[in-house]
Amino acid sequence: MVGSNLKFYVQKLRKYIGDAPIHNMGYAAAEGYMALPVELNVNDYVLLPQSVFFEFIPMDDPDKILTMDQIEVGKEYELVVTNRSGLYRYKIEDVVRVTGYYKRTPKVEFLYRNNLAMNIANEKTTTQMVDWAAAKTQEKLGISFKGYSFYPDHSVDPVRYMLLAEPEGDIDPKLIPQIEDALNEFLCESNEKYFKYRRWGMLAAPKVCFLKKDTYADYREMLKKQGKVLNQIKPVTVINTPEREEFFLSHIDETVNA
């Protein structure tokens, strides 16, 4: 897949491959093969109703459940699948947007994992929002991250989000306040509730901490030693487990963030 938070790495790949076409392998999970692309260089896929039976929960009306003939272009839905292996109306926690049709079959773009949405002040900040804010922050300040993760920080009052990022090359510590200001600006722009809660004092300004060199490579190696399958190691957009919290907070570069 090249959608959602993986777009960040596709942009990095472009530095090395130029405008060579990218053929997306498709949208699949352990529960089934969901969809396939029909063009090069696209982030959306044609659903495969012969693979699994799809149902859709509208993100703006979670009490409804729709079939494939009822969904609308431009709307966002959480997927529910029934497959031949025994899963019945299983919520896989993926949120997709309908982008159009291939002949009579809907095309969808994977947006984010619903179970990875952060919600420390009842504002529901999705990975799609934080990915966009991180990308715009890098663009505005002319900096680049090898990888980054967001951490819901409950150790302060009011609560806040922390961006833990591994920079490409050396980073000037004097840039950190500018990075925090830009990140706050784009988080407010991406999420109306976040903007309101910042204005009302229910959320503190975000904190930026830089990680030691090779932090993300070290994390992948740790997972491989634990027996994790390489193609199942996803980018860590959200630090949401005690294991991740211990690893990444212990890899903050104190020489830069002091």
Salt bridges, closest charged atoms under 4 A:
ASP44 OD2 - LYS107 NZ 3.82
GLU55 OE2 - ARG89 NH2 2.74
ASP61 OD2 - LYS64 NZ 3.98
GLU72 OE1 - LYS75 NZ 3.55
GLU76 OE2 - ARG97 NH2 3.13
ASP94 OD1 - ARG113 NH1 2.70
GLU109 OE2 - LYS7 NZ 3.12
GLU109 OE1 - ARG97 NH1 3.73
ASP153 OD2 - ARG160 NE 2.85
GLU166 OE2 - LYS146 NZ 3.88
GLU168 OE2 - LYS12 NZ 2.90
GLU185 OE1 - LYS140 NZ 2.74
GLU192 OE2 - LYS196 NZ 3.61
ASP214 OD1 - LYS146 NZ 3.97
GLU221 OE2 - LYS224 NZ 3.14
